[in-house]
Amino acid sequence: MIDNISINVQKLSLKAKLFRGLADTTRLSILECLRRGEKTTSEIVKETKQNQSNISNHLSCLLDCGLVRNRREGKNVFYDLNNKRIARLLEESDSVLTEIVNGLYNCVNYNESLVDIQGKKEDKN
């Protein structure tokens, strides 16, 4: 019985770690970029509109956590999602988001700035 509880706690801890990895907007934008296929660091920088250093730091984190993989070809390093299920998880989150967007928008527990459709930041509070 105690072993099952311990295993469940460990599993929940790992699941929380996964969601913390997905909770950062820069890491999530990298994953969304890679959802469309393998990219070099330069391509990721361009698509995410982030600076090279920031992207490199987040790619390192995503590599360490096993969410992405890389391969070197000459001077270039190519990144890709490490598992097709990550792409499906991102896709499924789009569906869930569509269904619960109003609740998330009105959520007072997470007071991050939101970006409206035109790309302007809007402070919820």
Order of alpha helices (4+ residues) and beta strands (2+ residues): alpha-alpha-beta-alpha-alpha-beta-beta-alpha-beta-beta
